[in-house]
């Protein structure tokens, strides 16, 4: 069973279109798809004592982490929480650690604005605490995110291309290999520092290990956004775009693209220098 956790207030939004595309394509593949529409459900996102049935252990000095743990052990969490927990538990029919999760979202800014020199900063840095600190920490295998760059600023033709690229990826989504994160075995058990042998092994490497564990070196490029290989033709020139969310541009916009051509767009002759990867993926989709 595939669980889609959807959070957007408008049924006419691009996010809704992306969610609908996921439901359509995955259902066509024979998957059972369930959608948790958080806005439609009026799901309470705040963490309060209302999440716990019955009395709390320490009302004067309420600690949500401790109280919710006790409530979970005693079966006293609120119904809206336990209902979603059940969906997640049943989403893959295998142990929790082997479940897959991915982020699927839109941005309000252009892709170039989320670069290492852009005003919004490197998207890999933004993704790190979400994908590593939450999803990976909770035991999910994390798939490369599907990012739709600034759909509100693009032409209808380009938005259609974004959705078509998403549909293409969805065709093999359930088999996609997850992103790589370092195991706890790489850290000592007392101070939780990188073990000397692991540190020494990577001392001569050009880039750091991860976005967070960078060893005072340049961040590993695109480590939070697995690269996909997609070819498409714009005004007769074949291009390869290496990205987690790929889409074709209309002919009229070629000049604008070329003016600010990102480093992840390469000419055809570079195609065979790159490793091929397939686009396939998760059991849980956050959009």
C-alpha positions in Angstrom: 0.0 0.0 0.0 1.3 3.5 -0.9 0.5 6.3 1.5 0.5 9.8 0.2 0.5 12.5 2.9 -0.8 15.6 1.2 -0.8 19.1 2.6 -2.2 21.9 0.5 -5.3 24.0 0.9 -6.3 24.3 -2.7 -7.6 21.5 -4.9 -6.6 23.6 -8.0 -3.0 24.0 -7.0 0.0 22.5 -8.8 0.7 20.4 -5.7 -2.8 18.9 -6.1 -2.0 18.1 -9.7 1.2 16.3 -8.6 -0.7 14.4 -6.0 -3.4 13.4 -8.5 -0.7 12.3 -11.0 0.9 10.1 -8.3 -2.5 8.5 -7.4 -3.3 7.8 -11.1 0.0 6.4 -12.1 0.6 4.2 -9.0 -3.0 2.9 -9.1 -2.5 2.0 -12.7 0.5 -0.1 -11.6 -1.7 -2.1 -9.3 -0.8 -0.3 -6.1 -3.3 0.4 -3.4 -3.0 4.1 -2.8 -4.3 6.0 0.2 -4.2 9.8 0.6 -4.1 11.6 4.0 -5.3 15.1 3.0 -4.3 17.0 6.1 -6.2 20.2 5.3 -9.4 18.3 4.4 -9.0 16.3 7.7 -8.4 19.5 9.7 -5.4 17.6 11.1 -4.0 19.3 14.2 -0.3 19.9 13.6 0.5 21.5 17.0 1.9 19.2 19.7 -0.1 19.8 22.8 -1.6 17.9 25.8 -4.7 17.4 23.8 -2.9 14.6 21.9 -3.1 12.5 25.1 -6.2 10.8 26.4 -6.6 10.9 30.2 -4.4 12.6 32.7 -0.8 13.5 32.1 1.9 12.5 34.5 3.2 16.0 35.2 0.7 18.7 34.3 2.8 21.5 36.0 5.9 20.8 34.0 4.4 19.3 30.9 7.0 17.6 28.6 5.5 16.6 25.4 8.3 14.1 24.4 8.0 12.2 27.7 4.2 12.4 28.0 3.6 11.3 24.5 6.0 8.4 24.9 4.1 7.2 28.0 0.8 7.7 26.2 2.0 5.7 23.2 3.1 2.8 25.5 -0.3 2.8 27.3 -2.4 3.3 24.2 -3.6 6.7 25.2 -2.7 8.8 22.2 -5.5 10.7 20.5 -7.5 9.0 17.7 -6.3 11.3 14.9 -2.7 10.4 15.7 -3.2 6.6 16.1 -5.2 6.5 12.8 -2.3 8.0 10.9 0.2 5.8 12.7 -1.8 2.7 11.6 -1.7 3.9 8.0 2.1 4.3 8.2 2.4 0.9 9.9 0.4 -0.8 7.1 1.9 1.2 4.2 4.5 -1.4 3.2 3.7 -4.6 5.0 7.4 -4.9 6.1 9.4 -3.6 9.0 9.4 0.1 9.7 13.1 0.5 9.0 12.6 -0.7 5.4 9.9 1.7 4.5 10.6 4.3 1.9 9.8 8.0 2.0 10.3 11.0 -0.2 9.6 14.7 -0.4 7.6 16.1 -3.3 7.0 19.8 -3.2 6.9 23.1 -5.2 9.1 26.2 -4.7 8.2 29.8 -5.1 11.6 30.7 -6.4 13.7 29.6 -9.4 16.1 26.7 -9.2 19.1 29.0 -9.6 18.1 30.8 -6.4 18.6 27.6 -4.4 22.2 27.2 -5.6 25.4 27.6 -3.4 25.6 31.2 -4.6 21.8 31.9 -4.8 19.9 34.1 -2.4 18.0 31.1 -0.9 21.2 29.0 -0.4 22.0 25.5 -1.4 18.9 23.3 -1.6 21.0 20.4 -0.3 21.5 22.3 3.0 17.8 23.0 3.3 16.9 19.3 2.7 19.5 17.9 5.0 17.7 18.3 8.4 14.4 17.1 6.8 15.7 14.1 5.0 18.4 13.1 7.5 17.2 14.5 10.8 13.6 13.4 10.4 13.0 10.8 7.7 16.3 8.9 8.0 16.3 9.3 11.8 12.8 7.7 11.9 14.0 4.7 10.0 12.8 5.5 6.5 14.9 4.8 3.4 14.8 8.2 1.8 14.3 8.6 -1.9 15.5 11.6 -3.9 13.0 14.5 -3.6 10.8 15.6 -6.5 11.1 19.3 -6.7 9.0 21.4 -9.0 10.8 24.6 -9.4 8.6 27.8 -9.3 5.6 26.4 -11.2 3.7 29.7 -10.6 6.3 31.5 -12.6 6.3 29.2 -15.6 4.2 28.8 -18.7 1.3 26.3 -18.9 3.4 24.2 -21.3 6.3 24.0 -18.8 4.0 23.0 -16.0 2.6 20.2 -18.1 6.1 19.1 -18.8 6.9 19.1 -15.1 3.9 16.8 -14.5 4.8 14.6 -17.4 8.3 14.1 -16.0 6.8 13.3 -12.6 4.5 10.7 -14.2 7.5 9.2 -16.0 9.4 8.9 -12.7 6.4 7.4 -11.0 6.4 4.5 -13.5 9.3 3.0 -11.6 9.0 4.8 -8.3 8.6 1.6 -6.2 12.0 0.2 -7.2 14.2 3.3 -6.9 17.3 3.0 -4.7 17.4 5.4 -1.7 19.8 8.1 -0.9 22.9 7.2 1.2 23.3 8.3 4.8 26.1 7.3 7.1 25.4 4.5 9.6 25.6 4.9 13.4 28.4 2.4 13.2 30.7 5.1 11.8 30.5 7.0 15.1 31.8 6.2 18.6 29.3 5.3 21.3 30.4 7.8 23.9 30.7 11.2 22.3 29.1 10.2 19.0 32.0 11.5 17.0 33.2 10.1 13.7 35.5 7.2 14.4 39.2 7.9 13.7 39.5 5.2 11.0 36.5 6.6 9.1 37.8 10.1 9.4 41.2 9.0 8.2 39.8 7.1 5.3 38.1 10.2 4.0 40.8 12.7 4.9 42.1 12.9 1.3 38.7 13.2 -0.3 37.8 16.4 -2.1 34.4 16.7 -0.5 33.0 16.2 2.9 31.0 13.0 3.8 27.6 14.7 3.9 26.0 18.1 4.1 26.1 18.0 7.9 29.3 16.0 8.3 31.4 18.0 5.9 34.8 17.7 7.7 35.4 21.4 6.9 35.5 20.6 3.2 33.3 21.6 0.3 29.8 20.0 0.6 29.3 16.9 -1.6 27.3 18.2 -4.6 23.7 17.1 -4.9 24.0 14.6 -2.1 20.4 15.2 -1.0 19.1 15.2 -4.6 20.0 12.1 -6.4 20.7 12.8 -10.0 18.5 11.4 -12.7 19.5 11.2 -16.4 16.9 12.6 -18.8 17.3 13.6 -22.4 15.1 16.0 -24.2 15.3 18.2 -27.3 15.0 22.0 -27.3 15.0 23.7 -30.7 16.9 20.8 -32.2 19.7 20.8 -29.6 19.7 17.7 -27.4 20.4 18.4 -23.8 20.9 16.3 -20.8 19.5 17.7 -17.5 20.8 16.1 -14.4 18.4 16.8 -11.6 15.9 15.3 -9.2 13.0 17.1 -11.0 13.4 17.4 -14.7 11.2 19.0 -17.3 11.4 20.4 -20.8 11.1 24.1 -21.6 9.2 25.6 -24.5 11.1 26.9 -27.5 10.3 30.5 -26.7 12.1 30.2 -23.4 15.4 28.7 -24.7 17.1 32.0 -24.8 16.2 32.8 -21.2 17.4 29.4 -20.1 20.7 29.7 -22.0 21.3 33.1 -20.4 21.4 31.4 -17.0 22.2 27.9 -18.0 22.7 25.9 -14.8 25.7 23.6 -14.4 23.4 20.6 -14.4 22.4 21.0 -18.1 25.0 19.5 -20.4 25.3 19.0 -24.1 24.7 15.7 -25.8 28.4 14.8 -26.1 28.6 14.6 -22.3 25.8 12.1 -22.1 28.0 9.0 -22.3 30.4 10.3 -19.7 27.6 10.1 -17.1 26.4 7.1 -15.3 22.8 6.1 -16.1 20.3 5.9 -13.3 16.7 4.9 -13.2 13.9 6.9 -11.7 11.9 4.7 -9.3 10.6 5.1 -5.7 8.7 5.2 -2.4 6.1 3.8 -0.2 5.4 7.1 1.4 5.1 10.4 -0.5 5.1 13.7 1.3 3.7 16.4 -1.0 
